[in-house]
Amino acid sequence: MTDSAKTKRGKRERLVAAASQVLHQQGVEKTTLADIARVAEVPLGNVYYYFKTKDQLVEAAIDAHALGFRAMTASLDAHTGPRDRLKALLRGWIEQREVTARYGCPTGTLCSELDKRTDGLDRAAAEVMRLLIDYAERQFRAMGRADSHELAIALVAAYQGISLLTNTFRDPELMAVEGRRLERWIDSLA
């Protein structure tokens, strides 16, 4: 790969990473391309070389969320069994409680904000949430649960709810307490 190709790739990746961060911190509507360019340390004029519109950059950030989720679940699959994988997922959420207290769940807040639109970005963000539900459902199914889909919905709903409350009250301890309760709940499922 030439130095020019590496530079291009590096700028685009930095822009997508910056978009993910800034969109989470500020929301889609408040975020400008200039905000993203500043965080990515890319001249504003260069942004248009990679993304013609803010919506294209939002879509790239959604894709990055999906890739990040797939990488995370791949690492969770290193755990021995489905119960351990679900509990490791919970521990990951708990570890992020300070960020959640400040900005909310990255995927949940993006889904909530984009759901007000009907331009396709709403459905793209929903697919990332679907990845989480599907992963949890597979784990519950591997535990022998016939109600795996309902359990997956309950787990994700509990997480999204506690993310909202953690953010609303700026209280990371809420996430820790609910995480421990959810671990006991998972352990109680035979």
N, C-alpha and C positions, 0 to 999 in steps of 0.2 A: 504494500500500500504506500502510495506517495505521501509526502509530508502534507501536501495540499488536501488530499483525501482524508488524512487523519485529522487535520484542522477542521474540515467541514463536519466530519462525524463528531468531533469533540464539541463544536459549537452547538450542533443540533441536540446532542445529548444533554448539554448544559442547559439549553433552553427548555427542554422537556422537564428536566429535573427541577429547574427554577419555577416553571409553570405549576408543577405539582405542589411545590412548597407554597408559592404565593397564592394560588387558588384556594388552598386549604386555609391559609391564614387570613385572607381578605375576602374570599368568595369570588365568584365568577364576575358578577356585575361591577364590583369595585376595582377589580384588577385590570390594569392597562398593560399593553404590550411594553410600554416603557418600564413598568414595575418589573416585569419578567426579565427584560433585557438587562436592567441594572443588577438584579440578583445573579443572573447568568454571566455577568461581566462580558456582555456582547453588545457592540454598538447597535442602537435601535434600528438603524438602517439595514443592518445585517439580518434582523429578524425576518424581514419580508422576503429574503432570499430563501428561507426555509419554510416559512408559513405565511401565506397570503392574508389570512384573517386570524383574528383571535380565536374564532371557533375551531379552526384547524389546530391551533395550539392546545385548546381545551381537549379536543379529540385525542391528540397525541398524549396528553396527560392522563386521560382515561385509559388509553392503551398501556401506559406505564404502570398505572394502578393494577391492571390485570396481570401484567408481567411480574410485578412485584408480588402479587398474591400467589401466582403460580410458583414462584421461587420459594416463597415462605412455606407453602403447603408441601413442596418437594422436600424441604428440610424437616418438616414435621413428620413426614413419612419415615424418617429414620428411627422414630420411636417404635417400640416393640408392638404395641397393640392400639386399637382404635380408641380405647378409653384414655390411654396415655397421650395419644395424638390430640384429642380434644382438650385435655387438661393443659397440654403444652400451648395450644392455641389460646386458651384462657390466660395463661401466664404471660404470653406475649401482649395480650391486651392490657393486662395489669401493668406491665413494664412501661407501657405508653401512656399511663394515666395522667402524667403531668401535661403532656401535649394535648391529650383529650380534654383535660380541664380548661385549657386555654382556648382550643380551637374546635373541639368536637372530633368525632370520627372522620378521618379523611374521606372515606368512601360514602359514609352516611350523609355528611353535610353536602357533598357534591351531588349525590342523588336527590336530596331534598331540594337543593337549589335548581338543578336542571329539570326536575320534574315539572316545574312551572312552564317549561318550554315544550314545544312540539316540533322541533326541528331535527329530531333523531338523536341528538346528544343525550336526551333524557333516557332513551332506550339503551344507548351505549353504556351509560353509567349504571343502569339497572342490571346489565349483564355482568358487571363486576360483582354486584351484590349477589347475583345468581350463582357465581362461582363459589362464594362463601357458603351459601345454603347447600349447594350440591356437595361440597366437600364434607360439611357436617353430616349431611344425609348419608353419604357413603360410610362414614365412621359409625354412625348409629346402626346402619344396616349390617356392618361387619360385627357389631356387638350382638347381632341376632334379633334386632328390634323390627317388628313388622310395621311399627308406627314411626319409622325412621324419618319420613318427610315431616311429620308433625313435630317431632322432637327437634329437627334441624331448624324449623321455623321458630319454635319456642326459644332455642338457644340464641339465634341471631336477633330475635325480637328483644330478648333480655339484654343482650349486648348493646343493641342500638338504643334501647330505652335508658340504660345506665350511662351510656355515652352522652346522651342528651342531658340527663340530670347532672352528671359530673361536670359538663360544660356550663350548664345553666347556673349551678351553684359554685363553680370554680373550686370544686372539692374533690381532689384525686382519691381521697380515702373512700368515697362512695364506690368507685370502680374496684378498689381492692376488696372491700366487703362483699360486693356482689360477685366478684370473681371467685372468692372462697365459697360462697353459697352455691354457685354453679358447679364448682368442683365436687361438692358434697352431693349435689343433685345427680351429676354424672355417675358418681360412685354408687348411688342408690339404685341405678337402673340395672336390673338383672338381665 
